[in-house]
Amino acid sequence: MNRFVRSGLSAAAAVLAIAVAPSADAQQFYNGRQGDIVFVAPNGDILDYVPSGAAYARDRRGNRVLVDPYGNVIATEMRARGYYPRPPVRDAYNNDAYYGDDPYGDSRYSERGAVTGSIPRDAAIDRQPLDEQPYPQGGENYASIEPDQQMPEMAQPKPPQEPVITLKNKSKSEIVALQVFLDRAGVSPGAIDGHMGANVTKAIYAYQQMTGETLDPNNTDAILEQLRMTGGLPLVSYTITPADAAGPYVAEIPEDYAHKAAMSSLGYTSTTEMLAERFHMDEGFLKEINPGIDFTVPGTVIKVVNPGEVKAGSVARIIADKGRKQVFAYDNAGNLVAAYPASIGSTDTPSPSGTVTVERVAFNPGYTYNPKINFQQGANDKILNIPPGPNGPVGTVWMALSKPTYGIHGTPEPSKIGRTQSHGCIRLTNWDATELAKMVKPGVTVEFTD
């Protein structure tokens, strides 16, 4: 019998309740942002920052846009009320302030079509000063790639690979249950945050490919029953230990690579950042479900995601699907072992084509900055050895590929995985990259597909 036939545990959903007040963003979303503006990227994403060096300009249609120093369109300015969907109708069962009526239930990361194209390089650009900034700026064990976070993180719109999955009045807590279920099954939804984004949709299809079963994401009762049998509830209590509170932590991660190179470690900056990665969570979501908590006090009891055991096995072949922004790992028999959302290449620095192999695996790698082969970072004109750490350019692991300077690696920004581009490499969350690396040996093939 299909495991997702409705189980009749209608009361089970009650144990998922996350007792938190709506975030400021959610309140702003539903209170009608009449006079506000948003910056919409060419692929439909809403930018949460203004990239350094950006300037205002006008495109051919007269729209106000943000452009980079080369004249490429970063985002188009739009009225929020003309872009965000209307708030959904509530009923007594579903009164969750985070559910949206777009197909993915998440306006922040929805994948609508392109808003605008680009400004030709030979076109005159009417540059204007930014009069407002509504978003904040934000050896073998050494990798030597151009770091992902330095390029404008624009993704080209892709046609959908599968039909859109629509949730029916699901609360944020129910979406968390779905994300945890997928994570335990070995098909990562990325950073767990209670939003039905594209990473969750991709994971659902990967689960069906892995098991041959059709997963109904609207059948929360069946999902809860499966969670009960595979590790328990999606959220559990956790007591902060003295070691958690002590760290060590670094005060901040500097932008300048010379300053990074002078540090002894690019470690976590806070207890919340560390715990969020340990439990596969978005850091903001961890804080949201623990309002008013001081995470620096040992003995404090908090709520965390219960992701289950680390996936184990032996991977013989990896497919990096550029179109889906997803990595598939197979064993010798051709069975799908795991799937992960990924940031893979860009238009300016595309990933390789064809098949390469894994040459070596380095955990907790450093990063070698070489201005002769990398970008020019500030005034740095010499080779710099940047220390390891989860906030390093390649995160917690580096799987070097047979094509020089390319690899599979982690990232200091897990919540952007699958929603942005990289400098040709395959970028995963730190926990997904580490899990995959422990199943990989030198000689494993990596095939790049479109």
Secondary structure, DSSP 8 states (H G I E B T S, - for coil): --TTS----GGGGGGG-------HHHHHHHT--TT-EEEE-TTS-B-SS--TT-EEEE-TT--EEEE-TTS-EEEEEEEHHHHS-------SS---TT--SSTTS-TTS-----S-----TTS----B------S----TTEE-S--GGGS---------SS-----SS--HHHHHHHHHHHHHHTB--SSB-S---HHHHHHHHHHHHHHS----TT-HHHHHHHHHHTTS-SEEEEE--HHHHH----S---SSHHHHHTSS----SSHHHHHHHHTTB-HHHHHHTSTT--TTSTT-EEEEE---S-------EEEEETTTTEEEEE-TTS-EEEEEE-EE--SSS----EEEEEEEEEES-EEEE-TTTS---TT--S-EEE--STTSTTTTEEEEESSTT-EEE--S-GGGTTTS--SSSEE--HHHHHHHHTT--TT-EEEEE-
